[in-house]
Amino acid sequence: MLLIPTVVKQLPPVSAEWVNRLKNAYKHKIAPIHPSPIIILGHQKSGTTAIAALLGQISGLPFTIDPFHHIDLNAHLRQKLFKQELAFDDLVQGHKFYFSTPIIKDPNFTFLYEDVSRCFPQATFVQVMRDPRDTIRSVLNRLKLPGNLPALEGSWCTPLQKMAAKGWSLMIAGNLPQVKGSNYIERLAHRWNWTIDTYNAHRDEIILLCYEDFLQDKADTIRELAQQVGLNPIHDISAQVDIQYQPRGNHQVSWLEFFGKDNLRTIETICGNRMQSFGYHLSEPPVKFDATSDKVPDFSDFAAAFV
C-alpha cells in the first residue's frame, strides 16, 4: 500500500496556470540560443516591430519581439547592463528562449551594440532609421504626451511613472541609457543621434533600412531585405503589410503644430547635421548650429560608447 503524506493529499488540483509556468520554465531552460540570428536595431517607434514581423512572415520563420519587455519590465537588467554590472552574455544565457529564434528585434540592442555583436559574432544586423521628428512624435503619441512643452511637469509625469514598463519613463528622463539634455525633447533628440552614431561607427556590419523607403513600397522592401539577409521570401505578405503592429501615432498633425516652433527647432538643431547627411531636410531655413551640440557625447561610463 502506497502511503501518501497528509500534506500532499491536501494539495489543491494542479492549475492550468501552474502547468503553463512549469512548461515555460522548461522551455526556457532547454531552448538553444540561435548562433546567427538576424537582429533588428533602431530607435523605439522607428518601425522595427513591423520590419521584424514582416521579415518573419515573408520567410515563414519565427521571430522574437522585444525580449527586454518580457524579461526586464522594470528595466533593472538594462540599467545594470549600461553600468557594466551585468554582462550581456550572462543575460542571454539566463533567458535562452528569447534568443532562440532566427529573427530578434529589440530597440535597446541599438544602445548596446558592441555587447550584442560580441555575444553574437555571426549575427546579421539590420537597423531601421526614421526621421527624428516622426520618431519623437510617435514616441510621445505612444505615451500620450504633448510635444510642445518646455518641460514635463506635474500631472504629465504621474501616468508615465505609473506605467508597468519602466523603460519609457527612464527613456524620457534620459537614463536608459544616460543622455544629455535639459528637457525631454533634447534628451530624445540626443537619443536619436546615438542610434545614428551606432550605425555610422559600424557601417560595414549593419544593413540600413530607411523607414520612409519602406512606406513607399512595403512588400517589395521586405522582399528585398529578406534576400539581402539571406532569407527566402516564399510567402505573399500583401495582406499583412498594413497591419498595425504598434499603437499608431497621429500623423495628421504637422511637426510644427505638434512640437511648436521652439521644440521643433531644438530637434533640428541637435539632430540637423546627421539628418541632412541621410537626406532628411530641415523644415525651416537653415539655423545656426551650436558647434558643440552635434558632437558625439562622452558615454565612457556606460557599456556602449560610440566615438
C-alpha positions in Angstrom: 0.0 0.0 0.0 1.3 3.4 -1.0 1.4 5.8 1.9 0.8 9.5 0.8 1.7 12.2 3.4 -1.4 14.2 4.5 0.2 17.4 3.3 0.4 16.0 -0.2 -3.2 14.7 -0.1 -4.4 18.2 0.8 -2.7 19.9 -2.2 -5.3 21.6 -4.5 -5.7 20.3 -8.0 -2.9 21.4 -10.4 -4.0 24.6 -12.1 -3.5 25.3 -15.8 -1.6 28.4 -14.9 0.9 26.4 -12.8 1.3 23.9 -15.6 2.0 26.7 -18.1 4.6 28.2 -15.8 6.3 24.9 -15.5 6.2 24.3 -19.2 7.6 27.8 -19.9 10.4 27.3 -17.3 11.3 24.0 -19.0 11.2 25.6 -22.5 13.4 28.5 -21.4 15.9 26.1 -19.8 16.3 23.8 -22.9 15.9 26.4 -25.7 19.0 26.6 -27.9 20.4 30.0 -28.4 20.4 30.8 -32.1 24.0 31.1 -33.3 23.5 33.5 -36.2 20.2 35.4 -35.8 19.1 38.4 -37.8 19.0 41.2 -35.2 16.8 44.3 -35.9 18.0 47.6 -34.4 16.6 51.1 -34.4 15.1 53.7 -32.0 11.8 52.9 -30.4 8.9 53.8 -32.7 11.0 53.8 -35.8 9.2 50.8 -37.4 11.4 48.0 -36.0 8.4 45.8 -35.0 6.8 45.9 -38.4 10.1 45.2 -40.2 10.9 42.2 -37.9 7.4 40.8 -38.1 7.1 41.1 -41.8 10.5 39.6 -42.3 9.4 36.6 -40.3 6.1 36.3 -42.2 7.6 36.5 -45.7 10.2 33.9 -44.8 8.0 31.7 -42.7 10.5 31.9 -39.8 9.7 32.5 -36.1 10.7 35.9 -34.6 11.1 37.4 -31.2 9.8 40.9 -30.5 11.3 42.9 -27.6 13.0 40.4 -25.3 13.6 43.1 -22.7 9.8 43.7 -22.5 9.4 40.1 -21.4 12.4 39.7 -19.1 13.0 43.2 -17.8 9.8 45.1 -17.5 11.1 47.1 -14.6 14.3 47.9 -16.5 16.6 46.8 -13.7 18.6 44.5 -16.0 19.1 47.2 -18.6 20.4 49.6 -16.0 22.9 47.0 -14.9 24.0 46.4 -18.5 24.6 50.1 -19.1 26.5 50.4 -15.8 28.6 47.3 -16.8 27.3 45.5 -13.7 25.9 42.7 -15.9 27.4 41.0 -18.9 25.1 40.8 -21.9 26.2 37.2 -22.5 25.1 36.3 -19.0 21.7 37.8 -19.6 21.3 35.8 -22.8 22.4 32.5 -21.1 19.8 33.2 -18.4 17.0 33.8 -20.9 17.8 31.5 -23.8 14.3 31.1 -25.1 14.1 34.8 -26.1 17.3 34.5 -28.1 16.4 31.2 -29.8 14.7 32.5 -32.9 16.3 33.3 -36.2 14.9 36.9 -36.1 15.2 39.0 -32.9 14.1 42.6 -32.6 14.7 45.0 -29.7 15.5 48.7 -30.0 17.5 48.5 -26.8 20.1 46.5 -28.6 21.0 49.6 -30.6 22.4 51.2 -27.5 24.3 48.0 -26.5 25.5 47.2 -30.0 29.1 46.4 -29.1 28.0 44.0 -26.3 25.4 42.4 -28.6 27.7 41.9 -31.5 30.4 40.3 -29.3 27.8 37.9 -28.0 26.5 37.1 -31.5 29.6 37.4 -33.8 27.8 35.6 -36.6 24.6 37.7 -36.4 23.3 39.8 -39.3 22.3 43.3 -38.1 19.7 45.5 -39.7 19.0 49.0 -38.5 15.8 50.8 -39.2 16.2 54.6 -39.4 13.3 57.1 -39.4 13.1 60.9 -39.4 13.7 62.1 -35.8 10.7 64.4 -35.9 8.4 61.5 -36.8 10.2 59.1 -34.4 10.0 61.5 -31.4 6.4 62.5 -32.2 5.5 58.8 -32.4 7.2 58.1 -29.0 5.3 60.9 -27.4 2.0 59.8 -29.1 2.6 56.3 -27.6 2.9 57.8 -24.2 0.1 60.3 -24.6 2.4 63.2 -24.0 2.4 66.6 -25.8 5.4 67.7 -27.8 5.3 71.5 -27.2 6.0 71.8 -23.5 9.3 73.4 -22.3 9.4 70.6 -19.7 7.3 67.7 -18.4 6.0 68.6 -15.0 3.2 67.9 -12.6 0.3 65.8 -13.9 2.1 64.9 -17.1 4.6 62.9 -15.1 2.2 60.8 -13.0 0.8 58.5 -15.7 4.3 57.9 -17.1 5.6 56.9 -13.7 2.7 54.5 -13.1 3.4 52.5 -16.3 4.4 48.9 -15.7 7.1 49.1 -18.4 9.6 51.4 -16.6 11.8 51.8 -19.7 9.6 54.5 -21.1 9.9 56.8 -18.1 13.6 56.2 -17.8 14.0 57.0 -21.5 12.1 60.3 -21.2 14.3 61.1 -18.2 17.4 60.4 -20.2 18.5 57.4 -18.2 18.2 54.4 -20.4 21.0 54.9 -21.5 22.1 58.2 -20.0 22.0 61.0 -22.5 22.4 64.8 -22.0 19.6 67.3 -22.3 17.8 69.8 -20.1 14.3 68.6 -21.1 12.5 65.7 -22.6 12.8 66.9 -26.2 16.5 67.5 -26.0 17.0 64.0 -24.5 15.0 62.2 -27.2 16.9 64.2 -29.9 20.3 63.2 -28.4 19.0 59.6 -28.1 18.1 59.6 -31.8 21.7 60.9 -32.5 23.1 57.9 -30.6 21.3 55.5 -32.9 22.8 57.2 -35.9 26.2 57.2 -34.4 25.8 53.4 -33.8 25.2 52.9 -37.5 28.0 55.3 -38.6 30.5 53.6 -36.3 29.6 50.2 -37.7 28.6 50.8 -41.3 30.4 47.7 -42.6 28.5 45.5 -40.1 24.9 46.9 -40.3 22.4 46.9 -43.1 20.5 50.2 -43.1 16.8 50.4 -43.9 15.1 53.8 -44.1 11.5 53.6 -42.8 10.4 56.2 -45.4 11.6 53.8 -48.2 9.6 51.0 -46.6 6.4 53.2 -46.6 6.8 53.7 -50.4 6.6 50.0 -51.2 6.2 47.8 -48.1 6.1 44.4 -49.7 8.9 44.9 -52.1 11.1 46.5 -49.5 10.7 43.5 -47.2 11.2 41.1 -50.1 14.5 42.8 -51.0 15.6 42.9 -47.3 14.9 39.2 -46.9 17.1 38.4 -49.9 19.8 40.8 -48.6 20.0 39.0 -45.3 20.0 35.5 -46.9 16.3 34.6 -46.3 14.0 33.1 -48.9 10.9 35.3 -49.3 8.5 32.5 -50.0 5.2 34.0 -48.8 2.9 36.7 -50.0 2.7 39.4 -47.3 0.5 41.9 -49.2 -2.4 41.3 -46.7 -0.1 41.8 -43.7 1.9 45.0 -44.7 -0.8 47.4 -43.4 -1.4 45.6 -40.0 -0.7 48.0 -37.1 1.9 46.2 -35.1 2.3 49.0 -32.6 -0.1 51.8 -31.5 -0.3 54.3 -34.4 1.0 57.8 -33.9 -1.0 60.8 -35.1 0.4 61.6 -38.5 -2.3 64.1 -39.3 -0.7 66.8 -37.1 2.2 68.6 -38.6 5.6 68.7 -36.9 5.2 72.5 -36.3 1.7 72.0 -34.8 2.8 69.1 -32.6 6.1 70.4 -31.3 5.7 74.2 -31.6 8.4 76.4 -33.1 10.9 76.1 -30.1 10.9 72.4 -29.7 10.9 71.7 -33.4 14.0 74.0 -33.7 15.6 72.1 -30.8 15.2 68.8 -32.6 16.6 70.1 -35.9 19.5 71.9 -34.1 20.6 68.8 -32.2 19.9 66.3 -35.0 20.4 68.6 -38.0 23.8 67.5 -39.2 23.0 63.8 -39.0 19.6 64.4 -40.6 21.0 66.1 -43.6 23.7 63.6 -44.0 21.0 61.0 -44.6 18.8 63.2 -46.8 16.3 64.5 -44.2 15.6 68.2 -44.9 15.1 70.8 -42.2 11.6 72.2 -42.0 12.8 75.8 -41.6 15.5 77.9 -43.2 19.0 76.8 -42.1 19.6 77.6 -38.5 23.0 78.3 -36.9 24.2 75.2 -35.2 25.9 75.3 -31.8 29.4 74.0 -32.5 29.1 71.6 -29.6 25.5 70.5 -29.9 26.1 67.8 -32.6 29.2 66.2 -31.2 29.1 62.6 -30.1 28.6 62.7 -26.3 31.0 61.0 -24.0 29.4 57.9 -22.5 32.6 56.2 -21.3 30.9 55.3 -18.1 28.4 53.1 -19.9 28.5 49.8 -21.7 28.1 51.2 -25.2 30.2 54.2 -26.3 30.5 55.5 -29.8 33.1 57.9 -31.0 
